[in-house]
Amino acid sequence: MIRGARPGDVDGIAELYERSFGTLNFLPTLHTLEEHRGWFARVVAEREVWVWEEEGATLGFIVLGDATVDYLYVEPGMTGRGIGSALLDRAKTRRPDGFSLWTFQRNEGARRFYERHGLCVIRLTDGEENEEKAPAALYAWGRGAIAAHGA
């Protein structure tokens, strides 16, 4: 079930993020779980955050900015069950004019997922702009977002 995130969800979100991000073995570890908890406490308080919850466990979450998807993560081992698709559909509903998002170029699973769901690559970078210093891909969905990026 998808519902709006609450302050009590912060630990589950941070722990899921840590597990999911940890599967990206090409990235350096830059932050501790405690730092992630602090960060996501601010994110939940300030942004639009949706969680997929089953039997009290957070199995996925999405964070929306004004015209961005800032985070979309699903519990490792739970992909392919429609959780990510449902969360991305929520973003499309909540941001009907479109949105953009970043992923790492080497995150092939995420890239296939976004492309299957109608997002287009707008730009590829060498990674100098992100803290991981890893090549990234900017995706967009919707005419408004694509036009905003000059594509």
MDAnalysis code that builds the backbone (N, CA, C; Angstrom):
import MDAnalysis as mda
import numpy as np

u = mda.Universe.empty(453, n_residues=151, atom_resindex=np.repeat(np.arange(151), 3), trajectory=True)
u.add_TopologyAttr("name", ["N", "CA", "C"] * 151)
u.add_TopologyAttr("resid", np.arange(1, 152))
u.add_TopologyAttr("resname", ["MET", "ILE", "ARG", "GLY", "ALA", "ARG", "PRO", "GLY", "ASP", "VAL", "ASP", "GLY", "ILE", "ALA", "GLU", "LEU", "TYR", "GLU", "ARG", "SER", "PHE", "GLY", "THR", "LEU", "ASN", "PHE", "LEU", "PRO", "THR", "LEU", "HIS", "THR", "LEU", "GLU", "GLU", "HIS", "ARG", "GLY", "TRP", "PHE", "ALA", "ARG", "VAL", "VAL", "ALA", "GLU", "ARG", "GLU", "VAL", "TRP", "VAL", "TRP", "GLU", "GLU", "GLU", "GLY", "ALA", "THR", "LEU", "GLY", "PHE", "ILE", "VAL", "LEU", "GLY", "ASP", "ALA", "THR", "VAL", "ASP", "TYR", "LEU", "TYR", "VAL", "GLU", "PRO", "GLY", "MET", "THR", "GLY", "ARG", "GLY", "ILE", "GLY", "SER", "ALA", "LEU", "LEU", "ASP", "ARG", "ALA", "LYS", "THR", "ARG", "ARG", "PRO", "ASP", "GLY", "PHE", "SER", "LEU", "TRP", "THR", "PHE", "GLN", "ARG", "ASN", "GLU", "GLY", "ALA", "ARG", "ARG", "PHE", "TYR", "GLU", "ARG", "HIS", "GLY", "LEU", "CYS", "VAL", "ILE", "ARG", "LEU", "THR", "ASP", "GLY", "GLU", "GLU", "ASN", "GLU", "GLU", "LYS", "ALA", "PRO", "ALA", "ALA", "LEU", "TYR", "ALA", "TRP", "GLY", "ARG", "GLY", "ALA", "ILE", "ALA", "ALA", "HIS", "GLY", "ALA"])
u.atoms.positions = np.array([
    [0.834, -1.179, 0.000],
    [0.000, 0.000, 0.000],
    [0.879, 1.243, 0.000],
    [0.498, 2.222, -0.789],
    [1.214, 3.498, -0.822],
    [0.506, 4.472, 0.113],
    [1.302, 5.173, 0.895],
    [0.764, 6.215, 1.770],
    [1.819, 7.294, 1.939],
    [1.374, 8.447, 2.395],
    [2.298, 9.527, 2.688],
    [3.202, 9.159, 3.845],
    [4.461, 9.541, 3.742],
    [5.426, 9.244, 4.807],
    [5.156, 10.122, 6.019],
    [5.482, 9.562, 7.173],
    [5.353, 10.251, 8.457],
    [6.720, 10.239, 9.140],
    [6.920, 11.089, 10.148],
    [8.205, 11.097, 10.857],
    [8.623, 9.714, 11.375],
    [7.680, 8.895, 11.768],
    [8.003, 7.556, 12.251],
    [8.541, 6.624, 11.181],
    [8.485, 7.034, 9.919],
    [8.991, 6.220, 8.808],
    [10.467, 6.449, 8.528],
    [11.066, 7.438, 9.152],
    [12.432, 7.840, 8.812],
    [13.414, 6.681, 8.956],
    [13.370, 5.948, 10.052],
    [14.319, 4.842, 10.226],
    [14.176, 3.809, 9.115],
    [12.944, 3.430, 8.795],
    [12.719, 2.451, 7.734],
    [13.192, 2.940, 6.386],
    [12.960, 4.226, 6.100],
    [13.410, 4.808, 4.830],
    [14.935, 4.816, 4.766],
    [15.581, 5.282, 5.822],
    [17.048, 5.362, 5.841],
    [17.670, 3.978, 5.736],
    [17.105, 3.011, 6.421],
    [17.653, 1.647, 6.373],
    [17.453, 1.021, 5.000],
    [16.283, 1.215, 4.395],
    [16.046, 0.713, 3.046],
    [17.011, 1.374, 2.064],
    [17.167, 2.690, 2.182],
    [18.095, 3.416, 1.314],
    [19.500, 2.834, 1.434],
    [19.929, 2.621, 2.646],
    [21.271, 2.096, 2.861],
    [21.435, 0.710, 2.226],
    [20.448, -0.169, 2.416],
    [20.525, -1.517, 1.818],
    [20.520, -1.436, 0.296],
    [19.633, -0.616, -0.256],
    [19.506, -0.514, -1.702],
    [20.742, 0.138, -2.315],
    [21.177, 1.241, -1.751],
    [22.354, 1.938, -2.257],
    [23.583, 1.037, -2.162],
    [23.621, 0.188, -1.145],
    [24.735, -0.738, -0.965],
    [24.864, -1.761, -2.072],
    [23.792, -1.988, -2.834],
    [23.880, -2.938, -3.949],
    [24.607, -2.331, -5.144],
    [24.795, -1.023, -5.123],
    [25.505, -0.337, -6.209],
    [26.997, -0.366, -5.885],
    [27.587, -1.531, -6.071],
    [28.954, -1.770, -5.607],
    [30.021, -0.963, -6.347],
    [29.644, -0.202, -7.332],
    [30.596, 0.649, -8.048],
    [30.710, 2.032, -7.403],
    [29.926, 2.285, -6.333],
    [29.937, 3.592, -5.678],
    [30.675, 3.546, -4.346],
    [31.315, 4.644, -3.979],
    [31.961, 4.709, -2.665],
    [30.917, 4.889, -1.556],
    [31.237, 4.449, -0.362],
    [30.391, 4.704, 0.808],
    [30.814, 6.050, 1.382],
    [29.899, 7.004, 1.382],
    [30.237, 8.365, 1.790],
    [29.576, 8.782, 3.097],
    [28.490, 8.090, 3.496],
    [27.737, 8.498, 4.675],
    [27.384, 7.292, 5.528],
    [27.187, 7.541, 6.811],
    [26.797, 6.487, 7.744],
    [25.273, 6.387, 7.788],
    [24.798, 5.305, 8.381],
    [23.359, 5.152, 8.566],
    [22.806, 6.298, 9.405],
    [23.520, 6.717, 10.411],
    [23.050, 7.833, 11.242],
    [22.936, 9.120, 10.423],
    [23.883, 9.353, 9.533],
    [23.791, 10.530, 8.665],
    [22.575, 10.418, 7.748],
    [22.325, 9.214, 7.243],
    [21.145, 9.015, 6.399],
    [19.869, 9.256, 7.196],
    [19.826, 8.796, 8.437],
    [18.639, 9.041, 9.263],
    [18.407, 10.542, 9.449],
    [19.452, 11.280, 9.742],
    [19.323, 12.728, 9.899],
    [18.844, 13.395, 8.622],
    [19.418, 12.972, 7.508],
    [19.039, 13.543, 6.221],
    [17.577, 13.252, 5.909],
    [17.174, 11.995, 6.031],
    [15.802, 11.646, 5.678],
    [14.787, 12.216, 6.668],
    [15.184, 12.496, 7.892],
    [14.285, 13.196, 8.818],
    [13.939, 14.571, 8.256],
    [14.940, 15.263, 7.716],
    [14.691, 16.570, 7.094],
    [13.856, 16.415, 5.816],
    [14.188, 15.412, 5.012],
    [13.467, 15.195, 3.757],
    [11.982, 14.930, 4.027],
    [11.684, 14.054, 4.978],
    [10.286, 13.731, 5.285],
    [9.552, 14.969, 5.805],
    [10.225, 15.805, 6.559],
    [9.595, 17.014, 7.105],
    [9.353, 18.080, 6.041],
    [10.185, 18.116, 4.998],
    [10.162, 19.240, 4.063],
    [9.633, 18.919, 2.664],
    [9.591, 17.653, 2.292],
    [9.237, 17.310, 0.914],
    [8.062, 16.345, 0.880],
    [7.608, 16.086, -0.315],
    [6.529, 15.118, -0.511],
    [7.160, 13.735, -0.634],
    [6.868, 12.878, 0.325],
    [7.461, 11.540, 0.378],
    [6.333, 10.519, 0.486],
    [6.420, 9.490, -0.339],
    [5.455, 8.397, -0.347],
    [6.196, 7.097, -0.050],
    [5.576, 6.230, 0.722],
    [6.175, 4.932, 1.025],
    [5.235, 3.821, 0.585],
    [5.842, 2.702, 0.228],
    [5.102, 1.457, -0.006],
    [5.337, 0.624, 1.237],
    [4.250, 0.313, 1.921],
    [4.353, -0.414, 3.175],
    [3.550, -1.715, 3.095],
    [4.140, -2.775, 3.607],
    [3.455, -4.063, 3.738],
    [3.762, -4.625, 5.112],
    [2.721, -4.942, 5.856],
    [2.847, -5.545, 7.187],
    [3.824, -4.771, 8.067],
    [3.735, -3.438, 7.995],
    [4.561, -2.580, 8.824],
    [5.972, -2.352, 8.327],
    [6.344, -2.963, 7.214],
    [7.701, -2.803, 6.670],
    [7.670, -1.872, 5.458],
    [8.615, -0.947, 5.404],
    [8.774, -0.064, 4.257],
    [9.543, -0.818, 3.183],
    [8.872, -1.065, 2.046],
    [9.495, -1.822, 0.957],
    [9.879, -0.934, -0.224],
    [9.502, 0.333, -0.171],
    [9.875, 1.268, -1.223],
    [9.502, 2.672, -0.807],
    [10.152, 3.642, -1.432],
    [9.798, 5.036, -1.176],
    [10.196, 5.896, -2.360],
    [9.505, 7.039, -2.456],
    [9.796, 8.014, -3.492],
    [9.713, 9.395, -2.862],
    [10.627, 10.270, -3.270],
    [10.652, 11.651, -2.781],
    [10.487, 12.562, -3.993],
    [9.487, 13.446, -3.914],
    [9.199, 14.356, -5.018],
    [9.603, 15.774, -4.666],
    [10.294, 16.412, -5.616],
    [10.529, 17.845, -5.552],
    [9.466, 18.531, -6.393],
    [9.643, 19.807, -6.649],
    [8.649, 20.541, -7.439],
    [8.469, 19.937, -8.830],
    [9.553, 19.601, -9.484],
    [9.501, 19.000, -10.818],
    [10.566, 17.915, -10.943],
    [10.830, 17.249, -9.816],
    [11.863, 16.215, -9.789],
    [11.401, 15.014, -8.976],
    [11.989, 13.880, -9.286],
    [11.964, 12.723, -8.392],
    [13.367, 12.689, -7.807],
    [13.457, 12.952, -6.518],
    [14.764, 13.042, -5.875],
    [15.286, 11.687, -5.410],
    [14.396, 10.780, -5.066],
    [14.761, 9.424, -4.642],
    [13.648, 8.486, -5.062],
    [14.017, 7.313, -5.547],
    [13.082, 6.205, -5.763],
    [13.864, 4.933, -5.491],
    [13.543, 4.294, -4.384],
    [14.255, 3.081, -3.976],
    [13.273, 2.006, -3.564],
    [13.617, 0.774, -3.913],
    [12.822, -0.405, -3.572],
    [13.730, -1.382, -2.841],
    [13.151, -2.074, -1.886],
    [13.896, -3.069, -1.111],
    [14.595, -4.051, -2.055],
    [15.908, -4.239, -1.888],
    [16.594, -5.239, -2.717],
    [15.904, -6.602, -2.567],
    [15.766, -7.284, -3.655],
    [15.090, -8.577, -3.651],
    [13.581, -8.469, -3.831],
    [13.047, -7.247, -3.809],
    [11.603, -7.052, -3.977],
    [11.289, -6.369, -5.310],
    [12.303, -6.192, -6.142],
    [12.052, -5.580, -7.444],
    [11.265, -6.566, -8.303],
    [10.566, -6.029, -9.274],
    [9.780, -6.874, -10.161],
    [8.394, -7.206, -9.622],
    [8.025, -6.644, -8.484],
    [6.710, -6.903, -7.881],
    [5.741, -5.751, -8.086],
    [6.151, -4.716, -8.802],
    [5.269, -3.597, -9.078],
    [5.393, -2.439, -8.105],
    [6.267, -2.559, -7.104],
    [6.420, -1.502, -6.107],
    [6.969, -0.236, -6.756],
    [8.072, -0.364, -7.461],
    [8.667, 0.789, -8.126],
    [7.733, 1.398, -9.159],
    [7.043, 0.549, -9.911],
    [6.095, 1.043, -10.917],
    [4.979, 1.841, -10.270],
    [4.446, 1.340, -9.162],
    [3.368, 2.051, -8.469],
    [3.855, 3.390, -7.923],
    [5.059, 3.406, -7.372],
    [5.602, 4.662, -6.852],
    [5.859, 5.660, -7.986],
    [6.387, 5.172, -9.102],
    [6.622, 6.062, -10.241],
    [5.296, 6.570, -10.809],
    [4.274, 5.723, -10.837],
    [2.952, 6.172, -11.270],
    [2.420, 7.264, -10.344],
    [2.712, 7.148, -9.046],
    [2.293, 8.196, -8.107],
    [2.959, 9.516, -8.489],
    [4.236, 9.456, -8.851],
    [4.932, 10.675, -9.272],
    [4.284, 11.261, -10.522],
    [3.925, 10.421, -11.472],
    [3.291, 10.908, -12.699],
    [1.946, 11.566, -12.402],
    [1.220, 11.010, -11.444],
    [-0.063, 11.584, -11.045],
    [0.128, 12.910, -10.317],
    [1.105, 12.949, -9.430],
    [1.341, 14.143, -8.616],
    [2.053, 15.253, -9.388],
    [2.793, 14.903, -10.422],
    [3.524, 15.872, -11.249],
    [3.130, 15.686, -12.718],
    [1.867, 15.960, -13.050],
    [1.380, 15.688, -14.409],
    [2.079, 16.499, -15.502],
    [2.712, 17.619, -15.147],
    [3.441, 18.399, -16.146],
    [4.822, 17.827, -16.422],
    [5.216, 16.832, -15.645],
    [6.489, 16.170, -15.872],
    [7.473, 16.376, -14.750],
    [8.541, 15.625, -14.821],
    [9.604, 15.678, -13.820],
    [10.879, 15.122, -14.416],
    [11.967, 15.399, -13.744],
    [13.251, 14.829, -14.133],
    [13.825, 14.082, -12.936],
    [14.783, 13.226, -13.203],
    [15.480, 12.497, -12.147],
    [16.848, 12.074, -12.641],
    [17.723, 11.840, -11.675],
    [19.079, 11.381, -11.965],
    [19.234, 9.927, -11.553],
    [20.031, 9.204, -12.307],
    [20.485, 7.886, -11.891],
    [21.924, 7.737, -12.375],
    [22.602, 6.757, -11.847],
    [23.979, 6.515, -12.274],
    [23.977, 5.747, -13.585],
    [24.886, 6.099, -14.479],
    [24.936, 5.433, -15.776],
    [25.127, 3.925, -15.628],
    [25.876, 3.508, -14.635],
    [26.134, 2.078, -14.462],
    [24.984, 1.331, -13.784],
    [23.963, 2.045, -13.337],
    [22.806, 1.403, -12.719],
    [21.856, 0.962, -13.842],
    [22.252, -0.103, -14.517],
    [21.537, -0.550, -15.704],
    [20.106, -0.970, -15.419],
    [19.871, -1.580, -14.273],
    [18.510, -1.980, -13.922],
    [17.586, -0.783, -13.799],
    [18.050, 0.265, -13.130],
    [17.240, 1.478, -12.986],
    [17.013, 2.122, -14.349],
    [18.031, 2.147, -15.166],
    [17.888, 2.775, -16.477],
    [16.866, 2.037, -17.341],
    [16.918, 0.708, -17.326],
    [15.921, -0.067, -18.077],
    [14.514, 0.212, -17.528],
    [14.386, 0.249, -16.206],
    [13.103, 0.513, -15.560],
    [12.544, 1.867, -16.009],
    [13.351, 2.922, -15.938],
    [12.874, 4.250, -16.322],
    [12.493, 4.306, -17.790],
    [13.292, 3.696, -18.636],
    [12.998, 3.718, -20.065],
    [11.729, 2.932, -20.384],
    [11.487, 1.811, -19.699],
    [10.246, 1.048, -19.870],
    [9.029, 1.878, -19.472],
    [9.227, 2.803, -18.550],
    [8.120, 3.615, -18.057],
    [8.033, 4.977, -18.749],
    [8.681, 5.105, -19.898],
    [8.501, 6.283, -20.734],
    [9.388, 7.468, -20.442],
    [10.395, 7.315, -19.585],
    [11.318, 8.416, -19.338],
    [12.380, 8.430, -20.430],
    [12.865, 9.613, -20.753],
    [13.861, 9.792, -21.815],
    [15.157, 10.328, -21.226],
    [16.271, 9.857, -21.754],
    [17.567, 10.395, -21.352],
    [17.693, 11.794, -21.938],
    [18.025, 12.742, -21.076],
    [18.174, 14.135, -21.488],
    [19.652, 14.518, -21.573],
    [20.430, 13.965, -20.631],
    [21.847, 14.341, -20.574],
    [22.633, 13.257, -19.860],
    [23.858, 13.050, -20.300],
    [24.814, 12.175, -19.626],
    [25.951, 13.044, -19.116],
    [26.424, 12.743, -17.901],
    [27.519, 13.529, -17.328],
    [28.676, 12.615, -16.952],
    [29.807, 13.235, -16.680],
    [30.989, 12.471, -16.279],
    [31.042, 12.228, -14.774],
    [30.086, 12.759, -14.030],
    [30.033, 12.549, -12.586],
    [30.693, 13.626, -11.749],
    [31.284, 14.595, -12.368],
    [31.957, 15.645, -11.595],
    [30.990, 16.464, -10.739],
    [29.708, 16.444, -11.088],
    [28.722, 17.244, -10.363],
    [28.088, 16.524, -9.177],
    [28.317, 15.213, -9.014],
    [27.717, 14.507, -7.875],
    [28.796, 14.108, -6.873],
    [28.384, 13.903, -5.643],
    [29.378, 13.652, -4.592],
    [30.071, 12.304, -4.735],
    [29.449, 11.371, -5.444],
    [30.082, 10.072, -5.664],
    [31.125, 10.121, -6.785],
    [31.086, 11.184, -7.579],
    [31.978, 11.351, -8.742],
    [31.815, 10.199, -9.729],
    [30.549, 9.768, -9.902],
    [30.226, 8.662, -10.803],
    [29.392, 9.194, -11.969],
    [29.696, 8.756, -13.194],
    [28.916, 9.201, -14.346],
    [27.419, 8.992, -14.119],
    [26.637, 10.013, -14.476],
    [25.201, 9.994, -14.201],
    [24.411, 10.257, -15.473],
    [23.121, 9.903, -15.409],
    [22.196, 10.129, -16.508],
    [20.991, 10.892, -15.976],
    [20.637, 11.970, -16.669],
    [19.451, 12.738, -16.332],
    [18.316, 12.255, -17.226],
    [17.216, 11.862, -16.601],
    [16.023, 11.408, -17.310],
    [14.907, 12.413, -17.092],
    [13.951, 12.447, -18.027],
    [12.774, 13.303, -17.871],
    [11.551, 12.562, -18.377],
    [10.421, 12.910, -17.779],
    [9.118, 12.404, -18.202],
    [8.188, 13.579, -18.332],
    [7.417, 13.603, -19.398],
    [6.425, 14.651, -19.602],
    [6.974, 15.800, -20.419],
    [6.105, 16.372, -21.220],
    [6.529, 17.463, -22.121],
    [7.144, 18.638, -21.369],
    [6.559, 18.995, -20.228],
    [7.068, 20.135, -19.476],
    [8.497, 19.937, -19.025],
    [8.786, 18.760, -18.502],
    [10.140, 18.477, -18.016],
    [11.130, 18.364, -19.167],
    [10.716, 17.718, -20.233],
    [11.615, 17.559, -21.375],
    [11.927, 18.927, -21.990],
    [10.903, 19.775, -22.139],
    [11.115, 21.114, -22.684],
    [11.990, 21.955, -21.771],
    [11.820, 21.798, -20.467],
    [12.616, 22.574, -19.507],
    [14.098, 22.270, -19.619],
    [14.418, 21.086, -20.115],
    [15.820, 20.692, -20.263],
    [16.308, 20.869, -21.687],
    [15.491, 21.515, -22.519],
    [15.923, 21.854, -23.868],
    [15.994, 20.685, -24.823],
    [15.246, 19.633, -24.546],
    [15.282, 18.475, -25.451],
    [14.049, 18.449, -26.332],
])
